[in-house]
């Protein structure tokens, strides 16, 4: 197995954790396909994921991020890379 440098691993694993810990908002106005996750991760990595359009942070006051379709696809590719099964929801 090829080794991954620490910076790349942090970015990949953060994206994976954001996806694996996502939630959807409830209520009649909520979009059931919109995935959100709490943003308790390294801000420089969150900023990079935002710049790459994998997530959207909204305002700097927001405590959660929105996982984009691009981010969801990247997370699923990373799950395949690391041999992780998706949730059975």
N, C-alpha and C positions, 0 to 999 in steps of 0.2 A: 504494500500500500504506500502510495506517495505521501510524503509529509506535507502538511499545510502550515504556512507561517502563522504566527500568533495573531497578527492583525486581521488576516483573512478569516481565521477561525473565529475570532470574536465577532466579526460582522456576520458570518454565516450562522453561528450559533445564536446570536441575538435575533436574527430573522426567524430562525426555527422556533425559538422560545416565544416570540411575539405571536407567531402563527398558532403554536400549540396551546397557548394560553388565551386565545382570542375568545370574545363573547359577542353576542348580538344584542342590540337594544330591544327591549320589549315595549309594547304599546301599539296602538292602532296607527300611529304616524311613523313608526320605526320601519326601516328597510330590513327585512329578515336576511337578506344576502350581504349586508354590510358588516364586515368583520372589524371589530375594534379590540385593542389590547392596551393594558396599562403601560405607561412609559417609564418604568423604573429601571432603565438601562443607561449605559454610558451615553451621554449627550452627543459626543462627537460621532459615535456610531449611528445614533438615531438621525443626526443631521445628514450623514452620508447616505443612509437608506432613504431619507426624504429626497435628497438630491437625485438619487437614482430612480425615483418614482416607485419605490417599493412600499413606502408608507407616506401618509400625510399627517403632519403633526398639528395642523391648525394653529391656533394661537399658542404662544409660549406659556400661557397660563393653563392650557388644557392638560389634564392628567392622563389622557388616553390618546392613542394614535389610531388612524384608519389604515387598514391594510388594503392596498390597491390590488387590482386583478393581476398586475405585473408582480407584485410582492407575493401574492398567493401562489402564482406559478413558480416563482423562485423558491419559495418555501417547500413546495411539493417536490421540486427537483432536488433540493438539499435533503429532504427526507429520504428520497431514493438513494442519494449518495451515502448517507449515514445509516441506511437500513432501518429507518423508523416507520412504523405503520401509522396511518392517519387515524383520527378518532372515528368511531363507529356511531356517528350521530344521525 
